[in-house]
């Protein structure tokens, strides 16, 4: 309130187009926090225990303008959500290892389904964020990530991915076997050529060849 008032008096203009009024975080028993009551929860201690991102997930889950009792299980839920996101990212990175893949010519029904769900999610969350309903957007994203993407889509495509991976491995083995066969064939070819040269050299008898030339000359004279 004081920031709004001060900016208005200094500039004679409204300082913001939109203002969000957040609620209070209460103690775990739902009562307001007061140092005299000894029920103040230090957010830095929570961050040290669970991490900054998990605490952000908890804060984003609190509806705008509502007072919320602090519950550690909500922070733990943020930790689990982030771990799930990390696992999904690792799973996808193991599939897409060489940058962004090319767009497929044809999409399977299951691919069209998840893309439809994703597109609807983007539209819905955009509408919610435009009216500052970030807690509901957080719930929509969490549900999509955890149940539709991870539990359904990724589980359903694992079989086809494993089959494709096995096919790639079989192709690599076949290629390696083919290269080994060609290498062995080249070695055998060299051995065969070597033996042929040695055999050919052994068959050459200069004395016999010279004698045959003399015989041919004598036969020619006799014919004359």
Backbone as a ProteinNet text record, in pm:
[ID]
protein_1_A
[PRIMARY]
XXXXXXXXXXXXXXXXXXXXXXXXXXXXXXXXXXXXXXXXXXXXXXXXXXXXXXXXXXXXXXXXXXXXXXXXXXXXXXXXXXXXXXXXXXXXXXXXXXXXXXXXXXXXXXXXXXXXXXXXXXXXXXXXXXXXXXXXXXXXXXXXXXXXXXXXXXXXXXXXXXXXXXXXXXXXXXXXXXXXXXXXXXXXXXXXXXXXXXXXXXXXXXXXXXXXXXXXXXXXXXXX
[TERTIARY]
82.7	0	86.4	190.5	273.4	352.4	393.4	464.3	372.6	246.2	149.6	125.1	105.2	78.8	198.6	317.5	436	457	442.1	460.1	355.4	232.7	125.9	154.2	201.9	231.3	352	449.8	571	549.3	469.6	454.9	319.7	224.8	88	26.5	71.4	18.5	2.9	-84.5	-96.2	29.9	93.5	222.3	212.2	99.4	87.8	-47.9	-48.9	-174.1	-253.5	-182.5	-247.4	-173.5	-247.7	-189.2	-242.1	-151.7	-189.6	-178.5	-279.6	-280.1	-265.3	-148.7	-123.8	-175.9	-200.2	-244.9	-127.7	-157.9	-55.3	-28.3	96.3	131	121.2	34.9	10	98.7	98.5	173.8	106.7	170.9	121.4	-14.4	-47.5	-178	-283.9	-248.6	-345.8	-357.4	-274	-278.1	-172.8	-194.1	-93.6	40.1	147.4	280.7	316.8	370.6	418.9	542.3	640.9	763.6	734.3	637.4	605.7	543.4	480.9	419.9	518	629.3	731.2	690.9	600.8	553.8	596.2	698.3	747	828.1	798.6	870.6	967	1095.4	1198.3	1205.9	1172.1	1176.7	1316.2	1419.2	1556.3	1589.7	1537.1	1559.6	1487.6	1369.3	1294.6	1370.1	1424.7	1501.1	1626.3	1693.1	1813.5	1781	1663.2	1625.5	1573.9	1493.8	1426.3	1472.2	1539.7	1583.8	1493.1	1550.8	1477.4	1362	1385.3	1281.6	1161.4	1185.8	1074.5	991.2	1058.5	987.9	908	963.4	890.3	764.4	776.1	658.6	549.8	592.7	495.5	429.5	509	454.2	358	391.4	305.4	174.9	170.2	47.2	-51	-8	-95.3	-180.4	-311.2	-401.9	-387.5	-406.5	-392.1	-497.4	-450.7	-542.4	-593.8	-546.7	-593.9	-483.7	-522.4	-427.3	-411	-287.5	-259.2	-172.1	-216.4	-128.9	-8.8	107.7	227.5	224.7	245.3	249	373.2	456.4	581	554.7	444.6	415.8	393.2	351.3	335.1	469.8	569.6	705.6	764.7	739.2	784.1	719.9	595.4	527.2	599.6	647.2	725.5	854.3	918.3	1040.1	1012.6	901.7	865.8	832.9	766.4	732.3	858.9	953.5	1078.6	1158.1	1155.3	1222.7	1157.5	1024.6	953.2	990.2	997.7	1036.5	1177.1	1268.2	1405.3	1409.2	1331.2	1328.6	1274.6	1171	1116.1	1220.3	1289.5	1392.2	1504.7	1545.1	1650.2	1604.9	1480.3	1425.5	1425.3	1380.9	1375.3	1514.8	1607.6	1744.3	1814.3	1775.4	1833.2	1781.5	1664.2	1607.6	1659.3	1651.3	1695.5	1838.6	1934.4	2074.5	2151.2	2097.1	2171.1	2092.4	2057.3	1987.8	1840.4	1776.8	1634.3	1607.1	1519	1491.1	1406.6	1408	1326	1178.7	1092.7	950	905.6	836.9	793.9	688.7	687.6	589.6	450.1	441.8	313.3	318.9	212	202.9	110.9	152	67.6	-47.2	-150.8	-265	-223.1	-132.7	-87.9	-10.7	63	136.1	39.7	-61.8	-162.1	-237.3	-259.2	-329.5	-250.1	-120.4	-41.8	-18.6	-5.1	10.9	-117.4	-232	-359.8	-370.4	-334.9	-336.7	-242	-124.4	-24.9	-73.8	-130.3	-178.7	-291.3	-383.3	-491.3	-436.6	-332.8	-270.3	-211.7	-140.2	-79.2	-187.5	-295.6	-404.2	-467.1	-493.3	-558.2	-468.9	-341.1	-248.7	-224.3	-224.4	-209	-325.6	-447	-565.3	-559	-513.9	-507.2	-399.8	-285.9	-179.1	-215.6	-296.6	-338.9	-425.4	-492.4	-573.8	-507.7	-377.8	-296.5	-341	-407.1	-447.6	-334.7	-219.1	-100.4	-107.9	-181.3	-190.4	-266.7	-372.4	-447.4	-364.7	-287.9	-198.6	-94.2	-45.9	50.3	-10	-135.1	-202.8	-222.3	-257.7	-278.4	-148.4	-39	92	135.8	114.3	152.1	74.8	-55.5	-136.9	-91.9	-67	-23.1	109.8	206.2	339.4	334.3	265.5	270.3	184.9	64	-30.9	-39	-57.2	-77.8	53.1	155.7	283	361.3	388	475.1	403	288.8	221.8	158.2	109.3	38.8	124.6	158.5	225.7	361.2	448.5	583.3	579.9	488.7	478.4	430.6	338.9	284.2	383.4	475.2	569.1	698.6	714.9	839	861.7	753.6	766.9	818	758.2	801.4	942	975.7	1111	1213.7	1179.1	1271.5	1288.6	1178.9	1188.4	1274.7	1255.9	1336.6	1483.6	1508.1	1646.1	1710.1	1632.6	1684.5	1714.6	1627.6	1651.3	1779.1	1800.1	1924.4	2046.7	2035.5	2147.6	2174.3	2064.9	2082.4	2147.5	2109.4	2168.6	2317.2	2349.9	2491.2	2570.8	2511.7	2579.4	2594.7	2488.2	2492.9	2599	2605.8	2707.2	2847.3	2864.1	2994.4	3031.1	2931.8	2957.5	2992.8	2922.2	2948.4	3089	3128	3263.6	3368.2	3340.1	3433.9	3444.2	3329.1	3331.4	3410.3	3387.1	3460.8	3610	3642.9	3784	3847.5	3773.4	3823.2	3836.1	3738.7	3743.8	3865	3894.3	4013.5	4140.2	4143.5	4260.8	4274.7	4161.1	4164.1	4203.1	4153.4	4188.1	4337.6	4397.2	4541.6	4615.8	4565.8	4630.4	4618.9	4498.9	4478.2	4568.5	4575.9	4661.1	4808.4	4845.9	4984.4	5015.9	4923	4944.2	4945.4	4859.5	4855.4	4986.2	5039.6	5168.2	5279.6	5279.5	5383.1	5370.5	5245.5	5223.7	5264.9	5228.8	5264	5414.2	5484.8	5631.1	5694.3	5634.3	5689.6	5670.4	5563.6	5535.2	5626	5689.5	5779	5911.7	5945.1	6071.5	6140.9	6240.6	6309.5	6377.5	6435.3	6505.4	6408.4	6293.3	6193.1	6140.5	6125.1	6073.3	6172.9	6302.9	6406.8	6414.4	6399.1	6402.7	6285.1	6169.1	6052.6	6069.7	6135.8	6163.3	6254.7	6356.6	6447.2	6372.8	6283.4	6205.7	6116.2	6057.1	5970.4	6049.3	6173.1	6258.9	6290.2	6320.6	6352.7	6232.1	6113.7	5992.7	5967.7	5991.5	5972.5	6066.8	6191	6289.6	6248.5	6197	6157.9	6040.9	5953	5837.9	5880.6	5988.8	6035.2	6095.9
-119.8	0	125.2	127.1	246.3	269.6	162.3	177.1	238.9	193.4	247.7	396.2	428.5	566.8	655.8	611.2	693	716.1	612.1	626.9	721	712.8	799.7	945.4	972.8	1110	1166.4	1079.8	1127.6	1150.3	1066	1073.1	1125.4	1132	1172.2	1080.6	956.1	856	724.7	642.2	510.5	430.2	371.5	304.6	170.2	101.8	-32.3	-47.6	-127.8	-159.9	-263	-358	-464.1	-484.1	-517.5	-540.5	-673.3	-758.7	-885.1	-871.3	-917.8	-913.7	-1056.4	-1088.1	-1221.7	-1238.1	-1363.7	-1391.4	-1409.5	-1445.3	-1467.7	-1617.7	-1650	-1787.3	-1795.8	-1882.1	-1896.6	-2005.9	-2018.1	-2126.1	-2259.1	-2367.1	-2499.6	-2531.1	-2465.8	-2489.5	-2391.7	-2307	-2215.9	-2081.2	-2055.1	-1925.4	-1833	-1701.6	-1608.4	-1625.5	-1601.5	-1614.5	-1487.2	-1509	-1397.1	-1443.4	-1357.8	-1392.4	-1419.2	-1345.6	-1362.9	-1499.6	-1557.6	-1689.2	-1802.2	-1766	-1866.3	-1961.7	-1919.9	-2007.3	-1958.6	-1873.8	-1820.1	-1927.5	-1948.2	-2045.9	-1969.2	-1997.1	-1928.4	-1990.7	-1916.3	-1973.5	-2016.6	-1951.9	-1988.5	-2129.7	-2165.2	-2301.2	-2404	-2368.8	-2458.7	-2475.8	-2365.9	-2370.9	-2455.1	-2440.1	-2519.8	-2669	-2702.5	-2843.5	-2904.5	-2828.4	-2885.9	-2826.5	-2712.8	-2650.2	-2535	-2443.1	-2323.1	-2355.5	-2443	-2472.3	-2541.7	-2630.6	-2696.8	-2594.5	-2496.8	-2391.6	-2303.7	-2280.2	-2203.2	-2277	-2408.9	-2488.8	-2476.7	-2478.7	-2462.7	-2325.3	-2221	-2084.8	-2068.5	-2130.1	-2119.3	-2194.3	-2289.2	-2366.4	-2293.9	-2185.5	-2108.5	-2011.9	-2023	-1941	-1793.3	-1710.3	-1565.6	-1511.1	-1432.3	-1366.1	-1453.3	-1577.2	-1666.2	-1689.4	-1697.8	-1731.9	-1883.8	-1928.6	-2072.2	-2114.3	-2212.1	-2267.3	-2335.6	-2316.7	-2379.8	-2529.1	-2607.8	-2753.4	-2805.4	-2873.5	-2924	-3025.8	-3097.6	-3197.3	-3132.5	-3004.2	-2934.1	-2901.5	-2875.7	-2852.5	-2983.7	-3092	-3224.6	-3260.4	-3222.3	-3246.3	-3174.4	-3053.5	-2982.2	-3054.8	-3113.2	-3191.5	-3311.4	-3381.4	-3497.6	-3458.1	-3343.8	-3295.8	-3264.5	-3200.3	-3166.7	-3292.2	-3391.1	-3518.2	-3587.6	-3581.6	-3641.3	-3569.3	-3438.7	-3360	-3397	-3415.4	-3454.2	-3592.4	-3686.3	-3821.3	-3820.7	-3740.7	-3729.8	-3671.5	-3569.5	-3507.1	-3604.8	-3683.6	-3782.5	-3889.8	-3932	-4034.1	-3983.6	-3860	-3802.9	-3779.8	-3733.8	-3707.7	-3836.1	-3950	-4078.3	-4121.7	-4068.9	-4100.3	-4002.6	-3874.5	-3769.3	-3732.9	-3803.5	-3786.7	-3691.8	-3663.4	-3584.9	-3460.9	-3379	-3255.4	-3276.7	-3172.5	-3176.4	-3267.9	-3366.3	-3459.2	-3393.3	-3452.1	-3402.3	-3432	-3345.8	-3365	-3488.1	-3581.7	-3703.9	-3672.6	-3752.5	-3732.4	-3771.9	-3877.7	-3926.2	-3942.4	-3902.5	-3915.3	-4031.7	-4108.1	-4214.4	-4154.1	-4233.7	-4184.8	-4138.8	-4214.6	-4178.2	-4046.4	-4019.2	-3892.5	-3776	-3796.4	-3692.2	-3663.1	-3769.1	-3751.6	-3663.3	-3692.3	-3615	-3473	-3453.6	-3318.8	-3237.3	-3304	-3236.8	-3194.2	-3285.3	-3253.6	-3138.3	-3141	-3036.5	-2900.6	-2898.8	-2772.5	-2713.4	-2799.9	-2752.7	-2700.4	-2767	-2721.7	-2582.4	-2559.6	-2428.3	-2320.9	-2348.3	-2250.2	-2221.1	-2326.9	-2309.3	-2233.5	-2271.8	-2205.1	-2060.2	-2032.5	-1894.4	-1809.1	-1861.5	-1789.9	-1768.3	-1870.3	-1857.8	-1758.7	-1761	-1668.3	-1524.3	-1507.6	-1372.3	-1307.9	-1390.7	-1337	-1366.7	-1399.7	-1419.6	-1538.7	-1635.3	-1755.9	-1859.5	-1824.8	-1908.3	-2040	-2043	-2167.7	-2274.6	-2234	-2329.8	-2374.1	-2280.7	-2316.7	-2417.1	-2398.9	-2492.2	-2631.7	-2639.3	-2768.3	-2835.2	-2756.7	-2812.1	-2869.4	-2796	-2841.3	-2967.7	-2968.9	-3086.1	-3210	-3193.9	-3308.4	-3359.3	-3268.6	-3309.5	-3383.1	-3325.9	-3386	-3523.3	-3530.7	-3652.6	-3764.2	-3733.4	-3838.8	-3860.8	-3754	-3772.7	-3799.1	-3719.9	-3737.7	-3857.2	-3857.8	-3961.4	-4095.2	-4094.4	-4220.8	-4288.1	-4209.8	-4268.3	-4270.8	-4153.6	-4148	-4217.9	-4179.9	-4237.8	-4387.5	-4429.9	-4573.1	-4650	-4590.1	-4658.9	-4668.1	-4572.3	-4574.5	-4647.3	-4689.3	-4757.1	-4883.4	-4960.2	-5084.3	-5059.8	-4961.7	-4933	-4874.8	-4797.1	-4740.7	-4850.1	-4945.5	-5056.2	-5141.7	-5161.2	-5237.9	-5164.8	-5032.7	-4954	-4955.3	-4948.2	-4951.6	-5086.2	-5194.5	-5328.3	-5341.2	-5283.3	-5287.8	-5213.7	-5099.6	-5023.5	-5102.6	-5169.3	-5249.6	-5367.3	-5431.6	-5543.4	-5496.2	-5376.1	-5322.3	-5293.4	-5242.6	-5216.5	-5346.8	-5452	-5581.8	-5639.1	-5625.2	-5675.4	-5602.3	-5470.5	-5391.6	-5433.5	-5456.2	-5499.1	-5636.3	-5729.1	-5862.5	-5852.6	-5763.9	-5748.2	-5695.4	-5597.6	-5543.7	-5650.1	-5733.8	-5841	-5941.9	-5973.3	-6067	-6010.1	-5882.5	-5819.7	-5814.2	-5785.7	-5780.8	-5918.2	-6021.8	-6158.8	-6197.9	-6153.6	-6185.4	-6120.7	-5996	-5928.7	-6003	-6049.8	-6124.8	-6255.5	-6326.6	-6452	-6427.7	-6318	-6285	-6265.7	-6195.9	-6174.7	-6307.2	-6395.4	-6526.8	-6609.1	-6605.7	-6682	-6630.2	-6497.1	-6439	-6472.8	-6471.2	-6504.5	-6648.9	-6740.3	-6881.4	-6901.8	-6827.3	-6839.6	-6793.1	-6684.6	-6635.8	-6736.1	-6792	-6890	-7014.7	-7061.4	-7179.1	-7151.1	-7033.5	-6996	-6991.7	-6935.1	-6926.3	-7065.9	-7158.2	-7293.4	-7366.9	-7333	-7400.9	-7354	-7242.5	-7190.7	-7266.6	-7331.4	-7406.2	-7351.4	-7267.2	-7201.1	-7300.9	-7408.3	-7508.6	-7579.1	-7618	-7684.7	-7591.8	-7466.1	-7368.6	-7349.2	-7345.1	-7329.3	-7451.9	-7569.7	-7694.3	-7700.8	-7652.5	-7655.8	-7561.2	-7451.3	-7358.6	-7422.8	-7498.7	-7567.8	-7674.7	-7744.3	-7849.3	-7789.2	-7673.3	-7607.2	-7566.7	-7523	-7483.8	-7605.6	-7717.3	-7838.4	-7885.6	-7875.8	-7918.4	-7828.3	-7703	-7610.2	-7643	-7677.7	-7711.4	-7839.4	-7934.2	-8061.9	-8042.2	-7954.3	-7927	-7862.1	-7788.8	-7722.6	-7825.8
0	0	0	84.2	94.4	-34.2	-101	-229.1	-333.4	-336.2	-431.8	-403.5	-275.7	-237.5	-269.8	-236.7	-260.8	-410.3	-491.2	-636.1	-694.6	-643	-693	-659.7	-538	-497.2	-572.4	-601.6	-669.2	-818.5	-882	-1027.3	-1072.4	-980.2	-1012.5	-1117.7	-1121	-1212.8	-1137	-1188.1	-1124.5	-1155.4	-1053.9	-1074.6	-1145.1	-1131	-1188	-1256.4	-1362.5	-1429.6	-1350.5	-1290.3	-1214.1	-1082.8	-980.4	-848.9	-794.8	-749.8	-687.8	-535.6	-466.2	-320.5	-269	-219.2	-167.6	-26.8	10.7	145.6	240.2	362.7	464.1	478	506.6	543.6	695.8	741.6	884.8	943	1072.2	1136.9	1105.7	1143.9	1107.1	1169.3	1282.8	1344	1294.3	1195	1134.8	1201.6	1301.8	1370.1	1309.4	1318.8	1265.4	1337.2	1264.5	1323.2	1399.8	1519.8	1600.9	1676.8	1679.8	1751.7	1898.9	1954.2	2096.4	2123.9	2020.3	2037	2006.9	1948	1916.8	1805.7	1718.7	1611.3	1472	1469.1	1341.2	1269.7	1143.4	1060.5	971.3	986.7	909.4	769.2	664.1	529	486	538.4	502.5	551.5	668.3	718.7	630.4	585.7	496.6	364.1	311.9	186.8	203.8	317.3	343	347.3	394.8	410.8	280.8	205.6	88.4	-45	-40.3	-164.3	-205.7	-283.6	-324.1	-418.1	-515.4	-614.2	-552	-456.5	-387.7	-309.7	-251.2	-177.2	-273.9	-392.5	-493.4	-538.3	-554.7	-591.1	-484.9	-359.3	-250.2	-256.8	-275.7	-279.7	-397.1	-511.5	-629.5	-612.3	-519.1	-497.3	-405.5	-343	-254.2	-337.2	-325.5	-406.2	-370.4	-472.5	-456.1	-358.9	-263.7	-171.2	-59.2	-48.4	57.4	160.7	286.6	391.7	395.2	406.7	401.5	519.3	598	702.3	636.6	695.3	639.5	668.6	562.2	576.7	505.7	581.4	523.2	412.8	422.9	320.5	183.5	183.1	55.9	-6.6	78.4	28	-22	52.3	9.5	-124.3	-140.9	-269	-382.7	-355.4	-455.9	-489	-388.3	-410.4	-500.2	-474.1	-554.7	-698.3	-712.8	-846.9	-926.7	-863.8	-931.9	-966	-876.7	-905.4	-1024.1	-1030.7	-1143.7	-1273.2	-1267.4	-1384.5	-1429.2	-1334.1	-1365.5	-1430.6	-1378.1	-1435.2	-1577.7	-1602.2	-1737.2	-1831.8	-1785.5	-1869.2	-1901.2	-1803.5	-1825.1	-1923.2	-1911.3	-2000.8	-2144.9	-2163.8	-2298.3	-2354.7	-2270.6	-2318.9	-2360.2	-2301.6	-2343.2	-2479.8	-2518.4	-2649.5	-2754.1	-2721.8	-2814.2	-2775.5	-2835.2	-2796.1	-2887.4	-3005.9	-3103.8	-3144.6	-3047.4	-3077.3	-3107.7	-3157.1	-3186	-3304.1	-3287.7	-3398.6	-3506.1	-3624.6	-3734	-3706.6	-3759.8	-3742.2	-3820.3	-3754.9	-3825.7	-3931.2	-4038.6	-4144.5	-4098.1	-4020.8	-3971.3	-3820.2	-3753.2	-3608.3	-3572.6	-3472.4	-3421.7	-3339.5	-3315.4	-3238.2	-3099.2	-3036.1	-2902.3	-2902.3	-3010.8	-3022.1	-3040.5	-3123.2	-3143.6	-3014	-2934.5	-2807.1	-2712	-2692.6	-2596.4	-2645.9	-2776.8	-2830.8	-2812.9	-2824.2	-2799.5	-2653.9	-2563.5	-2420.7	-2388.3	-2448.6	-2422.8	-2473.7	-2594.1	-2652.2	-2568.9	-2522	-2436.2	-2303.6	-2252.2	-2127.3	-2143.1	-2253	-2277.2	-2283.7	-2356.2	-2368.2	-2232.3	-2155.8	-2025.8	-1928.1	-1922.7	-1829.6	-1869.8	-1999.9	-2045.7	-1997.8	-2011.3	-1963.7	-1812.5	-1739	-1593.5	-1549.8	-1615.3	-1578.6	-1614.9	-1720.4	-1758.6	-1650.4	-1570.1	-1460.5	-1325.9	-1329.1	-1208	-1123.8	-1186.7	-1114.7	-1126.7	-1072.5	-1090.4	-1014.4	-902.5	-825.3	-903.6	-974.4	-1055.2	-1175	-1233.6	-1344.3	-1297.7	-1176.3	-1119.1	-1106.4	-1062.9	-1048.8	-1184.6	-1285.4	-1419.6	-1475	-1456.5	-1505.5	-1432.6	-1301.1	-1220.7	-1265.5	-1288.7	-1330.1	-1466.3	-1560.2	-1694.3	-1689	-1616.5	-1609.2	-1544.2	-1430.9	-1350.8	-1410.2	-1449.2	-1487.1	-1637.8	-1715.6	-1859.2	-1933.3	-1905.2	-1975.9	-1922.9	-1792.1	-1734.9	-1719.5	-1648.2	-1616.3	-1737.5	-1832.4	-1946.5	-2073.1	-2123.7	-2254.8	-2254.1	-2161.7	-2161.3	-2132.9	-2046.3	-2017.8	-2140.9	-2218	-2334.6	-2449.8	-2459.2	-2571.9	-2538.4	-2413.7	-2376.3	-2458.6	-2480.7	-2556.3	-2696.9	-2766.9	-2904.1	-2906.4	-2803.9	-2796.8	-2774.1	-2685.7	-2660.9	-2786	-2861.1	-2986	-3088.1	-3095.4	-3189.4	-3148.1	-3016.5	-2968.1	-2997.1	-2978.3	-3008.8	-3157.4	-3240.8	-3385.5	-3421.5	-3354.9	-3379.9	-3335.5	-3219.5	-3171	-3263.7	-3312	-3405.5	-3534.8	-3579.6	-3702	-3681.9	-3562.9	-3534.2	-3533.4	-3470.3	-3466.8	-3607.8	-3688	-3825.3	-3905.6	-3883.8	-3953.5	-3910	-3779	-3728.8	-3784.7	-3788.2	-3844.2	-3992.4	-4064.1	-4206.8	-4230.5	-4147	-4159.9	-4128.5	-4028.5	-3993.9	-4107.6	-4171.3	-4284.1	-4400.9	-4430.8	-4540.6	-4510.9	-4383.6	-4344.9	-4359.2	-4316	-4329.7	-4476.8	-4558.2	-4701	-4766.5	-4725.9	-4782	-4743.2	-4617	-4572	-4650.4	-4668.3	-4743	-4889	-4943.8	-5082.9	-5098	-5002	-5007.8	-4996.9	-4907.5	-4892.4	-5021.1	-5083.3	-5206.8	-5318.4	-5329	-5433.4	-5409.8	-5282.3	-5248.8	-5285.8	-5248.6	-5282.5	-5433.9	-5503.6	-5649.5	-5711.3	-5658.3	-5711.2	-5685.8	-5562.3	-5529.1	-5616.5	-5636.7	-5721.4	-5865.6	-5913.2	-6049.8	-6068.6	-5970	-5979.6	-5979.9	-5900.4	-5895.6	-6028.4	-6099.8	-6226.8	-6341.9	-6320.7	-6425.8	-6422.5	-6534.9	-6548.4	-6672.1	-6647	-6756.4	-6849.7	-6794.3	-6876.3	-6969.1	-6913.9	-6995.7	-7104.3	-7067.3	-7163.3	-7277.5	-7241.2	-7343.1	-7432.5	-7371.6	-7448.4	-7544.8	-7497.7	-7585.6	-7702.6	-7678.4	-7788.1	-7892.4	-7847.2	-7939	-8017.5	-7949.6	-8016.5	-8124	-8092.9	-8189.7	-8315	-8291.8	-8406.1	-8494	-8431	-8506.8	-8586.7	-8526.1	-8595.7	-8716.4	-8703.4	-8814.2	-8928.5	-8898.2	-9002.7	-9072.6	-8993	-9053.4	-9151.2	-9119.3	-9204.7	-9336.2	-9331.9	-9453.3	-9545.4
[MASK]
++++++++++++++++++++++++++++++++++++++++++++++++++++++++++++++++++++++++++++++++++++++++++++++++++++++++++++++++++++++++++++++++++++++++++++++++++++++++++++++++++++++++++++++++++++++++++++++++++++++++++++++++++++++++++++++++

